[in-house]
């Protein structure tokens, strides 16, 4: 299966699909921090290249409720973020998952098909994340663990905070590759 992992610099989801034998490529405006198939550039330019599945991680800075206090001062930037999210959701790809934390897309678009937590997939942390799915089943938890630490929420300010907050969880990536990578075309 040809898999596009949009807005991913870490290679975590890409590599989970590669490990399952898929032709997976990540795409981001910045270079990948891990060696592997990566397109550095605007994902909107490559959406029509015959992908079978896209896992999209659009930036949440202007969409997540955690930044709600800034929304009134950032209306133009927020509209651009909404438009980008919608272009991903409406991409010409048969199977799509767009993930984002709890935020405004539930009212601007629709509620997600599913909310997941890292602790359902082997990480003792909380970070409620919505999945908007097209032609994909809901993810089934694979490794429910104790320890409900809001690590992401408690990260101190700093130049790497945004980058670290956006890093995806390996347990969720593995569940996506195992459960969605096995679907018939």
URRA-V700548 format. One record per residue. N is the residue number from 1. PSI is psi in radians with two decimals (none if undefined). D_FIRST is the distance of its C-alpha to the first C-alpha in Angstrom with 1 decimal. Layout:
# URRA-V700548
n/psi/d_first
N/PSI/D_FIRST
N/PSI/D_FIRST
This chain:
# URRA-V700548
n/psi/d_first
1/2.45/0.0
2/2.05/3.8
3/2.24/6.2
4/2.21/9.8
5/1.81/12.5
6/2.44/15.7
7/0.82/19.1
8/2.07/18.4
9/-0.32/20.8
10/-0.45/20.6
11/0.09/17.1
12/-0.89/17.3
13/-0.76/14.1
14/-0.88/12.2
15/-0.54/13.6
16/-0.69/13.0
17/-0.67/9.2
18/-0.71/9.9
19/-0.40/12.4
20/0.15/10.1
21/0.24/8.4
22/2.75/5.3
23/1.59/6.0
24/2.47/7.9
25/2.36/11.1
26/2.74/14.1
27/2.30/16.6
28/2.85/20.2
29/-0.36/23.7
30/2.82/24.7
31/2.72/23.5
32/2.48/21.3
33/-0.13/23.6
34/2.52/21.4
35/2.51/20.3
36/3.01/16.7
37/2.05/14.5
38/2.34/16.4
39/2.06/17.6
40/1.97/21.1
41/-2.96/22.0
42/2.09/21.8
43/-0.49/18.4
44/-0.41/20.0
45/-0.23/20.1
46/0.17/16.4
47/-0.44/15.2
48/0.51/15.2
49/0.47/13.0
50/0.60/10.3
51/2.57/7.9
52/-0.52/6.1
53/2.44/7.5
54/2.27/10.6
55/2.05/12.8
56/2.38/16.2
57/1.18/19.3
58/2.56/22.0
59/2.39/25.3
60/-0.03/27.5
61/-0.73/30.9
62/0.08/32.1
63/-0.52/30.3
64/2.52/31.1
65/-0.37/34.3
66/-0.38/35.2
67/0.26/36.2
68/-0.58/37.9
69/-0.31/41.3
70/-0.15/40.3
71/-0.74/38.7
72/-0.46/42.0
73/-0.07/42.4
74/0.70/38.9
75/-0.76/38.4
76/-0.80/37.1
77/-0.66/34.6
78/-0.72/33.5
79/-0.65/33.0
80/-0.69/30.8
81/-0.71/28.7
82/-0.80/28.6
83/-0.73/27.6
84/-0.83/24.7
85/-0.83/23.4
86/-0.59/23.8
87/-0.63/21.9
88/-0.79/18.9
89/-0.60/19.3
90/0.27/19.7
91/2.66/17.0
92/1.03/15.5
93/2.36/12.1
94/-0.77/11.5
95/2.22/10.9
96/2.42/13.1
97/2.12/15.0
98/2.16/18.0
99/2.56/20.1
100/2.61/23.8
101/2.99/27.0
102/2.26/29.6
103/-2.78/30.8
104/-0.21/31.8
105/-0.35/28.6
106/-0.50/29.7
107/-0.59/32.6
108/-0.46/31.4
109/-1.44/28.3
110/2.92/28.1
111/2.60/27.9
112/2.76/24.6
113/-0.42/23.1
114/2.55/23.5
115/2.41/25.3
116/2.86/24.4
117/2.54/26.4
118/-0.61/25.7
119/-0.22/28.2
120/-0.16/26.0
121/0.52/23.4
122/0.06/25.9
123/2.12/27.5
124/0.95/31.1
125/2.84/31.0
126/2.41/31.0
127/1.50/29.0
128/2.13/28.4
129/2.29/25.2
130/2.54/24.0
131/2.08/20.6
132/2.07/20.2
133/2.47/17.4
134/2.05/16.1
135/0.56/14.6
136/2.48/14.1
137/2.84/16.7
138/2.56/19.0
139/2.42/18.4
140/2.24/20.7
141/2.48/22.9
142/-0.37/22.4
143/1.42/25.5
144/2.19/28.4
145/2.81/30.8
146/3.01/34.3
147/1.63/35.2
148/1.14/34.7
149/2.18/35.4
150/1.04/34.7
151/-0.78/34.1
152/-0.76/32.3
153/-0.57/35.2
154/0.11/37.8
155/2.38/36.5
156/2.74/39.4
157/2.68/39.4
158/2.96/38.6
159/-0.41/36.6
160/0.01/33.5
161/-0.87/33.5
162/-0.74/31.0
163/-0.78/28.5
164/-0.62/29.0
165/-0.48/28.9
166/-0.12/25.5
167/2.26/23.9
168/2.79/21.3
169/2.30/21.8
170/-0.64/20.0
171/-0.68/20.5
172/-0.73/18.9
173/-0.76/15.8
174/-0.69/15.6
175/-0.71/16.1
176/-0.84/13.3
177/-0.72/10.8
178/-0.79/12.6
179/-0.71/13.1
180/-0.42/10.3
181/-0.31/7.5
182/-0.03/9.3
183/2.48/9.5
184/2.54/9.5
185/none/7.9
